[in-house]
Amino acid sequence: MKKSWPTAFTAILLAVSLTACSTEKAAVEPASSSVEVTAVKEVTLDAVYDLSGTLQAYDETPVSFKIGGTVTSVNADIGDQVTKGKSLAQLDSADLQLDLDNANQSVAAAQASLSNAQASLTSAQASLSNAQAAKQAAQAGIASADAQIQSAKVREQGVAAGARTQERAQSQNAVNKAQTAYNQAKTAADRAKTLFQNGLLTQQENEQAQTTLATAQDSLNDAKEQLSLLLEGASASDRAAAASTVKEAEVGRQSAVASVEQANSGIEQANAGIEQANAGISQAQASYEQAVIAKETAQLNLSRVGLAAPVSGVVLEKTISNGQTVTAGTAMFTLGEINKLKVLLPIADSEISKWKVGQQVSLNLYDETRTGRVTKLYPATNENTGSINAEVTIDNPKLDWKPGQVVKASRQAASLKGIAIPVEAVVSTGSEPYVFKNVNGKAVQTPIEIGNLYDNRYQITKGLKVGDQVVTQGADRLFNGDALTVSEATAK
């Protein structure tokens, strides 16, 4: 730490009085004095800043419940070391469990409604398919009925018009051919009969000729009957039958048309049923999704009755107790990481340019000094002081430095070198300080000029050089030229 020379002058006056006492006793003390010495070296000097700050946990994490409720257990206390995930406290879960049970029942009911709506849609789709098939069948029936009507009308027209000229000619030709065949058969039969009577033919041959005549007679009669029917025209019964066939075909068509209309009605009803089923599915789906969300919310709330440590650290603060009613978001614990600590040092804005992230800083607490490192320079000045905070981080593996303790600090500057000796090596009997050098076993009083004070060591700006042996213990008892006995344990 920095101390100006006037500040240290009071301490040096005490050394003066001690020196005076040693003068009075010089006559009785032995000529050789036992002392401790140190070799003057060039060392890295700390830049002088009278700074202090309060140690803080390297990282502090407030821990709060995400839901409100009544505390049933508290599992950590101030000072406890906790690991991430450790249970810190618990809320009563009875009401939340009931909410979850109700939500599960709502999900089951909504699922059943959705299944029913989907079944209704399947049924309506089946009805539509059946109606469409019925329509196709009815339309086929109409086509068939149209064909039957057309065929019946053609037959009816034929019956009404009678035989055509070609048909009468064909029938007359058939009669002529049958008459010719009959004449030939009759001539053959008469001849066969005469021959049989004369004994020139057998009875079998005569019977065969008579049978051929009879067949020819039947064919002739049939041809004449057919010709007679053609010449006479259709009877009343034929005309009635043809008209009846046409009417039956028309009735069949009307029935097929009615079936198409019925099928169309069925299709419309089926489409309406599908729309209604789809609307039911949409409503049931929405109800199901809402029920699922309510269930997930209930599960989430139930999972939040336990308060777990989000990080590992030490419990710095606790504001919770059993039976307490808490609200969501209110900090119940504060966890801190104290295997590393930090301190905010207020730096004058005129000096902040000399500070850099990564620079080393000496921190002192109860005569123990540790080295920290600048980890952050704040971007704005403090409103009340106009200073700028430098955040310094220091390792605390033994956890022996505590948050809240005040430390003193000085920044190390690696480029600043010089000679520094312990404060106890400096003696003064007036305004000019001096030291005793060990020169060939003799005490040589040497005037010096003192600079700044660094960690209980004075910077020497004049009077000493590297390698000089300076008395550090026993200088207050020496006179110039005294013989010295240097303690081996401390000579360096």
C-alpha positions as CSV (number, residue, x, y, z in Angstrom):
1,M,0.0,0.0,0.0
2,K,1.1,3.5,-0.7
3,K,2.3,5.8,2.2
4,S,3.9,9.2,1.6
5,W,7.1,10.0,3.4
6,P,5.4,12.6,5.8
7,T,2.9,9.9,6.7
8,A,5.7,7.5,7.8
9,F,7.7,10.2,9.6
10,T,6.0,9.6,12.9
11,A,7.0,6.0,12.8
12,I,10.6,7.0,12.0
13,L,10.7,9.4,15.1
14,L,10.2,6.3,17.2
15,A,13.2,4.8,15.6
16,V,15.2,8.0,16.4
17,S,14.4,7.7,20.1
18,L,15.5,4.1,20.0
19,T,18.7,5.1,18.3
20,A,19.4,7.7,21.0
21,C,19.0,5.0,23.6
22,S,21.4,2.8,21.8
23,T,24.0,5.7,21.8
24,E,23.9,5.9,25.5
25,K,24.5,2.2,25.8
26,A,27.3,2.1,23.3
27,A,30.0,2.3,25.9
28,V,28.9,-0.9,27.6
29,E,27.9,-3.0,24.5
30,P,30.4,-5.2,22.7
31,A,32.1,-3.8,19.6
32,S,30.6,-6.5,17.4
33,S,26.8,-6.4,16.8
34,S,24.7,-9.3,15.6
35,V,22.4,-8.2,12.8
36,E,20.3,-9.5,9.8
37,V,21.0,-8.2,6.4
38,T,19.4,-8.5,2.9
39,A,20.8,-7.9,-0.6
40,V,19.4,-5.0,-2.5
41,K,17.6,-6.3,-5.6
42,E,15.6,-4.8,-8.5
43,V,12.0,-5.8,-8.1
44,T,8.6,-5.3,-9.7
45,L,6.9,-2.4,-7.9
46,D,3.1,-2.2,-7.3
47,A,1.6,1.0,-8.6
48,V,0.3,3.0,-5.7
49,Y,-3.4,3.2,-5.3
50,D,-5.2,3.6,-2.0
51,L,-8.1,1.4,-3.0
52,S,-10.5,-0.8,-1.0
53,G,-13.6,-2.8,-1.7
54,T,-15.9,-5.4,-0.3
55,L,-15.5,-9.0,-1.3
56,Q,-18.5,-10.6,-3.1
57,A,-19.3,-14.0,-4.3
58,Y,-18.0,-14.5,-7.8
59,D,-21.5,-15.3,-8.9
60,E,-24.8,-14.9,-7.0
61,T,-28.0,-16.7,-8.0
62,P,-31.3,-15.9,-6.4
63,V,-33.6,-19.0,-6.2
64,S,-37.4,-18.7,-6.1
65,F,-40.4,-20.9,-6.6
66,K,-42.2,-20.7,-9.9
67,I,-45.5,-21.2,-8.2
68,G,-47.0,-20.0,-4.9
69,G,-48.0,-22.3,-2.0
70,T,-47.3,-23.4,1.5
71,V,-43.8,-24.5,2.5
72,T,-43.7,-28.0,4.0
73,S,-40.0,-28.5,4.3
74,V,-36.7,-26.6,4.1
75,N,-33.6,-28.6,3.4
76,A,-30.8,-26.0,3.4
77,D,-29.4,-23.3,5.7
78,I,-27.1,-20.4,5.4
79,G,-23.5,-21.5,4.9
80,D,-24.4,-24.9,3.4
81,Q,-22.5,-26.0,0.4
82,V,-25.0,-27.4,-2.1
83,T,-24.6,-29.1,-5.5
84,K,-26.7,-28.4,-8.6
85,G,-30.1,-30.2,-8.4
86,K,-30.1,-30.5,-4.6
87,S,-33.6,-30.0,-3.0
88,L,-33.7,-26.8,-1.1
89,A,-37.4,-26.7,-0.1
90,Q,-40.8,-28.2,-0.8
91,L,-44.4,-26.9,-1.2
92,D,-47.6,-28.7,-0.3
93,S,-48.7,-30.7,-3.4
94,A,-52.2,-31.9,-2.4
95,D,-54.2,-29.3,-4.4
96,L,-51.9,-29.6,-7.4
97,Q,-52.3,-33.4,-7.4
98,L,-56.0,-33.0,-7.4
99,D,-55.8,-30.6,-10.3
100,L,-53.8,-33.2,-12.2
101,D,-56.3,-36.0,-11.5
102,N,-59.2,-33.8,-12.7
103,A,-57.2,-32.9,-15.8
104,N,-56.5,-36.6,-16.6
105,Q,-60.3,-37.3,-16.4
106,S,-61.0,-34.4,-18.7
107,V,-58.4,-35.7,-21.2
108,A,-60.1,-39.2,-21.2
109,A,-63.6,-37.7,-21.7
110,A,-62.3,-35.5,-24.5
111,Q,-60.6,-38.4,-26.1
112,A,-63.9,-40.4,-26.0
113,S,-65.8,-37.5,-27.6
114,L,-63.2,-37.3,-30.3
115,S,-63.4,-41.0,-31.0
116,N,-67.2,-40.8,-31.3
117,A,-67.0,-37.9,-33.7
118,Q,-64.5,-39.8,-35.8
119,A,-66.9,-42.8,-35.8
120,S,-69.7,-40.5,-36.9
121,L,-67.6,-39.3,-39.8
122,T,-66.8,-42.9,-40.9
123,S,-70.5,-43.7,-40.8
124,A,-71.5,-40.7,-42.8
125,Q,-68.8,-41.5,-45.4
126,A,-70.1,-45.0,-45.7
127,S,-73.7,-43.6,-46.2
128,L,-72.4,-41.3,-48.9
129,S,-70.7,-44.3,-50.7
130,N,-73.9,-46.3,-50.5
131,A,-76.0,-43.4,-51.8
132,Q,-73.6,-42.8,-54.7
133,A,-73.6,-46.6,-55.5
134,A,-77.5,-46.5,-55.5
135,K,-77.5,-43.5,-57.8
136,Q,-75.2,-45.2,-60.2
137,A,-77.4,-48.3,-60.2
138,A,-80.6,-46.2,-60.7
139,Q,-78.9,-44.3,-63.6
140,A,-78.1,-47.7,-65.2
141,G,-81.7,-48.7,-64.6
142,I,-82.9,-45.6,-66.5
143,A,-80.6,-46.4,-69.4
144,S,-81.9,-50.0,-69.5
145,A,-85.5,-48.8,-69.3
146,D,-84.9,-46.3,-72.2
147,A,-83.6,-49.2,-74.3
148,Q,-86.6,-51.4,-73.4
149,I,-89.0,-48.6,-74.2
150,Q,-87.3,-48.1,-77.6
151,S,-87.5,-51.8,-78.4
152,A,-91.1,-52.1,-77.3
153,K,-92.1,-49.1,-79.4
154,V,-90.4,-50.6,-82.4
155,R,-92.3,-53.9,-81.9
156,E,-95.5,-52.0,-81.4
157,Q,-95.0,-50.1,-84.6
158,G,-94.3,-53.3,-86.4
159,V,-97.5,-54.9,-85.1
160,A,-99.6,-51.9,-86.1
161,A,-98.1,-51.6,-89.6
162,G,-98.6,-55.3,-90.5
163,A,-96.5,-57.5,-92.9
164,R,-94.3,-55.8,-95.3
165,T,-94.3,-56.5,-99.1
166,Q,-91.1,-58.5,-98.8
167,E,-92.6,-60.6,-96.0
168,R,-95.7,-61.4,-98.0
169,A,-93.7,-62.3,-101.1
170,Q,-91.5,-64.6,-99.0
171,S,-94.5,-66.2,-97.5
172,Q,-96.2,-66.7,-101.0
173,N,-92.9,-68.3,-102.3
174,A,-92.9,-70.6,-99.3
175,V,-96.5,-71.7,-100.2
176,N,-95.5,-72.2,-103.8
177,K,-92.6,-74.3,-102.9
178,A,-94.7,-76.3,-100.5
179,Q,-97.4,-76.8,-103.2
180,T,-94.8,-78.1,-105.7
181,A,-93.3,-80.5,-103.1
182,Y,-96.8,-81.7,-102.3
183,N,-97.7,-82.3,-106.0
184,Q,-94.5,-84.3,-106.5
185,A,-95.1,-86.3,-103.4
186,K,-98.7,-87.1,-104.4
187,T,-97.6,-88.3,-107.9
188,A,-95.0,-90.5,-106.3
189,A,-97.5,-91.8,-103.7
190,D,-100.1,-92.7,-106.4
191,R,-97.5,-94.4,-108.5
192,A,-96.1,-96.3,-105.6
193,K,-99.6,-97.5,-104.7
194,T,-100.3,-98.8,-108.2
195,L,-97.0,-100.5,-108.3
196,F,-97.6,-102.1,-104.9
197,Q,-101.0,-103.3,-106.0
198,N,-99.4,-104.9,-109.1
199,G,-96.7,-106.4,-106.9
200,L,-93.9,-104.3,-108.2
201,L,-93.1,-102.6,-104.9
202,T,-92.8,-103.8,-101.3
203,Q,-95.2,-102.7,-98.7
204,Q,-92.5,-100.7,-96.9
205,E,-91.7,-98.8,-100.1
206,N,-95.3,-98.0,-100.6
207,E,-95.7,-96.8,-96.9
208,Q,-92.6,-94.6,-97.2
209,A,-94.1,-92.8,-100.3
210,Q,-97.4,-92.3,-98.4
211,T,-95.6,-90.8,-95.4
212,T,-93.6,-88.4,-97.7
213,L,-97.0,-87.3,-99.1
214,A,-98.4,-86.6,-95.7
215,T,-95.4,-84.6,-94.7
216,A,-95.6,-82.5,-97.9
217,Q,-99.3,-81.9,-97.1
218,D,-98.5,-80.6,-93.6
219,S,-95.8,-78.3,-95.0
220,L,-98.2,-76.9,-97.5
221,N,-100.8,-76.3,-94.9
222,D,-98.3,-74.5,-92.7
223,A,-97.1,-72.3,-95.5
224,K,-100.7,-71.4,-96.4
225,E,-101.5,-70.6,-92.8
226,Q,-98.5,-68.3,-92.4
227,L,-99.5,-66.5,-95.7
228,S,-103.0,-66.2,-94.4
229,L,-101.8,-64.6,-91.1
230,L,-99.6,-62.1,-93.0
231,L,-102.4,-61.2,-95.4
232,E,-104.9,-60.8,-92.5
233,G,-102.5,-58.5,-90.3
234,A,-102.0,-58.2,-86.5
235,S,-104.8,-59.2,-84.2
236,A,-106.2,-56.9,-81.4
237,S,-104.5,-59.0,-78.8
238,D,-101.1,-58.6,-80.5
239,R,-101.6,-54.9,-80.6
240,A,-102.6,-54.8,-76.9
241,A,-99.6,-57.0,-75.9
242,A,-97.2,-54.7,-77.8
243,A,-98.7,-51.6,-76.2
244,S,-98.5,-53.2,-72.7
245,T,-94.8,-53.9,-73.3
246,V,-94.2,-50.3,-74.1
247,K,-96.1,-49.2,-70.9
248,E,-94.2,-51.6,-68.7
249,A,-90.9,-50.3,-70.0
250,E,-92.0,-46.7,-69.3
251,V,-93.1,-47.6,-65.8
252,G,-89.7,-49.2,-65.3
253,R,-88.0,-46.0,-66.4
254,Q,-90.2,-43.9,-64.0
255,S,-89.2,-46.2,-61.2
256,A,-85.5,-45.8,-62.1
257,V,-85.9,-42.0,-62.2
258,A,-87.5,-42.1,-58.7
259,S,-84.5,-44.3,-57.5
260,V,-82.1,-41.6,-58.8
261,E,-83.9,-38.9,-57.0
262,Q,-84.0,-41.0,-53.8
263,A,-80.2,-41.6,-54.2
264,N,-79.6,-37.9,-54.7
265,S,-81.5,-37.2,-51.5
266,G,-79.4,-39.8,-49.8
267,I,-76.2,-38.2,-51.1
268,E,-77.3,-34.8,-49.8
269,Q,-78.1,-36.2,-46.4
270,A,-74.8,-38.1,-46.4
271,N,-72.9,-34.9,-47.3
272,A,-74.7,-33.0,-44.5
273,G,-73.8,-35.8,-42.1
274,I,-70.1,-35.6,-43.2
275,E,-70.1,-31.8,-42.6
276,Q,-71.7,-32.2,-39.2
277,A,-69.3,-35.0,-38.3
278,N,-66.3,-32.8,-39.4
279,A,-67.6,-30.0,-37.3
280,G,-68.0,-32.4,-34.4
281,I,-64.4,-33.6,-34.9
282,S,-63.1,-30.1,-35.0
283,Q,-64.9,-29.2,-31.7
284,A,-63.9,-32.5,-30.1
285,Q,-60.3,-32.0,-31.2
286,A,-60.2,-28.5,-29.8
287,S,-61.7,-29.7,-26.5
288,Y,-59.1,-32.5,-26.4
289,E,-56.2,-30.2,-27.1
290,Q,-57.4,-27.8,-24.3
291,A,-57.7,-30.8,-22.0
292,V,-54.2,-31.9,-22.8
293,I,-52.9,-28.3,-22.2
294,A,-54.7,-28.3,-18.9
295,K,-53.1,-31.6,-18.0
296,E,-49.6,-30.5,-19.0
297,T,-50.1,-27.3,-17.0
298,A,-51.2,-29.4,-14.0
299,Q,-48.2,-31.7,-14.4
300,L,-45.8,-28.7,-14.7
301,N,-47.2,-27.0,-11.6
302,L,-46.9,-30.3,-9.7
303,S,-43.3,-30.6,-10.8
304,R,-42.6,-27.2,-9.4
305,V,-43.5,-27.9,-5.8
306,G,-39.8,-28.8,-5.2
307,L,-37.2,-26.0,-5.2
308,A,-33.9,-27.3,-6.4
309,A,-30.5,-25.6,-6.6
310,P,-30.0,-24.4,-10.2
311,V,-26.2,-24.2,-9.6
312,S,-23.6,-25.5,-7.2
313,G,-22.5,-23.0,-4.5
314,V,-22.9,-21.8,-0.9
315,V,-26.2,-20.6,0.6
316,L,-25.5,-16.9,1.2
317,E,-29.1,-15.9,2.2
318,K,-32.3,-17.7,3.2
319,T,-35.7,-16.1,3.7
320,I,-37.9,-19.2,4.0
321,S,-39.3,-21.3,6.8
322,N,-41.7,-24.2,7.3
323,G,-45.4,-23.3,7.1
324,Q,-44.6,-20.0,5.3
325,T,-46.9,-19.0,2.4
326,V,-44.8,-17.9,-0.5
327,T,-45.5,-16.3,-3.9
328,A,-44.0,-17.1,-7.2
329,G,-40.8,-15.2,-8.1
330,T,-39.8,-14.2,-4.6
331,A,-36.2,-15.1,-3.8
332,M,-36.1,-17.7,-1.0
333,F,-32.4,-18.5,-1.2
334,T,-29.3,-16.8,-2.6
335,L,-26.6,-19.1,-3.8
336,G,-23.1,-17.9,-4.4
337,E,-19.9,-19.3,-5.9
338,I,-17.1,-18.5,-3.4
339,N,-14.3,-20.7,-4.5
340,K,-13.7,-17.6,-6.5
341,L,-14.5,-14.1,-5.2
342,K,-14.7,-10.7,-6.8
343,V,-14.3,-7.1,-5.6
344,L,-15.3,-3.9,-7.3
345,L,-12.6,-1.2,-7.0
346,P,-13.7,2.4,-7.6
347,I,-11.1,3.9,-10.0
348,A,-10.9,7.6,-10.7
349,D,-11.9,8.3,-14.3
350,S,-8.6,10.1,-14.8
351,E,-6.8,6.8,-13.9
352,I,-9.0,4.3,-15.7
353,S,-6.9,4.4,-18.9
354,K,-4.1,2.7,-16.9
355,W,-6.2,-0.3,-16.1
356,K,-6.6,-3.2,-18.5
357,V,-8.5,-6.5,-18.4
358,G,-6.1,-9.2,-17.4
359,Q,-3.8,-7.0,-15.3
360,Q,-2.8,-8.3,-11.9
361,V,-3.9,-6.7,-8.7
362,S,-2.6,-7.3,-5.1
363,L,-5.4,-7.7,-2.6
364,N,-4.6,-7.6,1.1
365,L,-6.8,-8.9,4.0
366,Y,-5.5,-9.1,7.6
367,D,-1.8,-9.0,6.4
368,E,-2.4,-11.7,3.9
369,T,-1.8,-10.7,0.3
370,R,-3.2,-12.5,-2.8
371,T,-3.0,-11.8,-6.4
372,G,-6.2,-11.2,-8.4
373,R,-6.8,-10.3,-12.0
374,V,-8.9,-7.6,-13.6
375,T,-11.8,-9.3,-15.3
376,K,-14.1,-6.4,-16.2
377,L,-14.0,-2.6,-16.6
378,Y,-17.4,-1.1,-16.2
379,P,-18.5,1.1,-19.1
380,A,-20.0,4.0,-17.1
381,T,-19.1,6.0,-14.0
382,N,-20.9,5.7,-10.7
383,E,-23.5,8.4,-10.3
384,N,-22.6,9.5,-6.8
385,T,-18.7,9.3,-7.0
386,G,-17.9,9.7,-10.6
387,S,-15.5,6.8,-10.3
388,I,-15.5,3.7,-12.6
389,N,-15.6,0.2,-11.2
390,A,-12.9,-2.3,-12.0
391,E,-14.0,-5.9,-11.3
392,V,-11.1,-8.0,-9.9
393,T,-11.5,-11.8,-9.5
394,I,-9.4,-13.8,-7.0
395,D,-9.2,-17.6,-6.3
396,N,-10.4,-18.7,-2.9
397,P,-9.8,-22.5,-2.9
398,K,-9.8,-22.8,0.9
399,L,-13.0,-20.7,1.2
400,D,-11.2,-18.8,4.0
401,W,-11.9,-15.3,2.5
402,K,-15.6,-14.5,2.9
403,P,-18.1,-12.3,1.0
404,G,-18.6,-9.0,2.9
405,Q,-15.0,-8.7,4.1
406,V,-13.2,-5.5,3.1
407,V,-9.8,-5.8,1.3
408,K,-7.2,-3.2,0.3
409,A,-5.9,-3.3,-3.2
410,S,-3.0,-2.1,-5.5
411,R,-2.6,-2.8,-9.2
412,Q,0.6,-4.5,-10.3
413,A,2.4,-2.9,-13.3
414,A,4.9,-5.2,-14.8
415,S,6.8,-2.4,-16.5
416,L,7.5,-0.6,-13.2
417,K,10.9,-1.7,-11.7
418,G,13.0,-0.4,-8.9
419,I,14.9,-0.9,-5.6
420,A,12.8,-1.5,-2.5
421,I,14.0,-2.4,1.0
422,P,12.0,-3.3,4.2
423,V,10.7,-0.4,6.3
424,E,12.7,-1.6,9.3
425,A,16.0,-1.1,7.5
426,V,15.5,2.7,7.3
427,V,16.8,4.9,10.2
428,S,16.5,8.7,10.6
429,T,17.9,11.2,13.2
430,G,16.5,14.2,11.5
431,S,15.1,15.1,8.1
432,E,17.3,12.7,6.1
433,P,16.9,9.0,6.4
434,Y,19.8,6.5,6.1
435,V,20.6,2.9,6.3
436,F,23.6,0.8,7.4
437,K,25.3,-1.2,4.7
438,N,27.5,-4.2,5.5
439,V,30.9,-3.4,4.0
440,N,33.5,-5.9,4.8
441,G,31.9,-6.7,8.2
442,K,31.6,-3.0,9.1
443,A,28.4,-0.9,9.5
444,V,28.6,2.0,7.0
445,Q,26.0,4.7,7.5
446,T,24.6,5.6,4.1
447,P,22.1,8.5,3.4
448,I,19.2,7.5,1.1
449,E,16.3,9.1,-0.7
450,I,13.0,7.4,-0.3
451,G,10.2,7.1,-2.8
452,N,6.8,5.4,-2.4
453,L,5.9,2.7,0.0
454,Y,5.0,-0.7,-1.6
455,D,3.7,-3.5,0.6
456,N,5.7,-2.5,3.7
457,R,8.8,-1.8,1.6
458,Y,10.3,1.6,0.7
459,Q,11.3,2.4,-2.8
460,I,14.9,3.7,-2.8
461,T,15.5,6.4,-5.4
462,K,19.1,7.3,-4.4
463,G,21.9,6.0,-2.2
464,L,21.8,2.3,-2.9
465,K,22.5,0.0,-5.8
466,V,21.7,-3.6,-6.7
467,G,23.9,-6.0,-4.7
468,D,24.4,-3.7,-1.6
469,Q,24.1,-5.5,1.7
470,V,21.7,-3.6,4.0
471,V,21.0,-4.3,7.7
472,T,17.3,-5.1,8.2
473,Q,17.3,-6.2,11.8
474,G,19.4,-4.4,14.5
475,A,20.0,-1.2,12.6
476,D,18.6,0.9,15.4
477,R,21.5,-0.2,17.7
478,L,24.4,0.6,15.3
479,F,26.9,3.3,14.9
480,N,28.9,4.1,11.9
481,G,31.9,1.8,11.7
482,D,30.6,-0.9,14.2
483,A,31.7,-4.4,13.5
484,L,28.9,-6.7,12.4
485,T,28.1,-10.3,13.1
486,V,25.7,-11.4,10.4
487,S,23.2,-14.1,11.3
488,E,23.7,-17.0,8.8
489,A,20.0,-17.7,8.9
490,T,19.0,-14.3,7.7
491,A,21.9,-13.2,5.5
492,K,20.7,-13.0,1.9
